[in-house]
Amino acid sequence: MRFRGDLYKAGQLYLSGVNGDIQQQTATSGLLSWSGWFGLPSGGYPPLGDDYQLRLDDGRSAAIRILSVSTGSAQPPVARFKVNGPLQ
């Protein structure tokens, strides 16, 4: 699902107006999990492993952890994340 939202760290706005995608997966155990990615502005990369609050424009939010940041000369930088808990 495509989204637009804001990223908060310790209750403070960290990045505004991020665009990305979030997907729900079902593990072989039957447990549901969410993960996704969002684009990053040039030069502002969040530290890996840190916890953030992703607040979507539709009113839902989730605690997330940044897993990786991909950078390349031909593509804009992208942060990949997993959701820690529910997306609500």
C-alpha positions in Angstrom: 0.0 0.0 0.0 1.4 3.4 -1.0 1.5 6.0 1.8 2.5 9.5 2.6 3.4 10.5 6.2 5.8 12.0 8.7 8.6 10.3 10.7 9.0 11.2 14.4 11.9 10.3 16.7 11.4 10.6 20.5 8.2 12.7 19.9 9.9 15.2 17.6 9.4 15.6 13.9 12.4 14.0 12.1 11.3 13.9 8.4 8.1 15.5 7.0 6.2 14.3 3.9 7.9 10.9 3.3 6.4 8.8 0.5 6.7 5.0 0.4 5.1 1.6 0.4 4.2 -0.8 3.3 3.2 -4.4 2.9 1.8 -7.1 5.2 3.4 -10.5 5.2 2.3 -13.8 6.8 5.1 -15.9 8.2 5.1 -19.7 7.9 4.0 -19.7 11.6 0.9 -17.7 10.6 2.0 -14.5 12.4 1.4 -11.3 10.5 4.1 -8.6 10.1 4.5 -5.3 8.2 7.5 -3.9 6.5 8.2 -1.3 3.8 10.3 1.5 2.5 10.2 5.3 2.0 12.2 7.8 0.0 14.7 10.0 1.7 15.8 13.6 1.0 19.3 14.0 -0.1 21.8 14.0 2.7 19.4 13.3 5.6 19.7 9.6 6.4 18.3 8.1 9.6 20.7 6.0 11.7 20.2 2.2 11.2 18.5 0.3 14.0 16.9 3.4 15.6 13.2 3.4 16.5 10.8 5.9 15.0 7.1 6.6 14.8 5.6 6.7 11.3 2.4 8.7 11.2 0.5 8.3 8.0 -1.6 11.0 6.4 -4.7 8.7 6.8 -4.4 8.9 10.6 -2.8 5.5 11.2 0.6 5.2 12.8 3.2 2.5 13.7 6.4 2.1 15.6 9.2 1.3 13.0 12.9 0.3 13.0 15.1 1.4 10.1 16.9 -1.7 8.7 18.8 -0.3 5.8 19.4 2.7 3.6 20.0 2.2 -0.1 21.8 4.9 -2.0 22.8 4.9 -5.7 23.8 7.5 -8.3 20.8 6.6 -10.5 18.2 6.1 -7.8 17.0 8.4 -4.9 18.0 7.1 -1.4 15.5 4.7 0.2 15.1 3.6 3.8 13.8 0.0 4.4 12.0 -0.6 7.7 10.0 -3.2 9.7 7.0 -2.3 11.8 7.3 -3.1 15.6 3.8 -3.9 16.6 0.5 -3.0 15.0 -0.3 -0.5 12.3 -3.3 1.4 13.6 
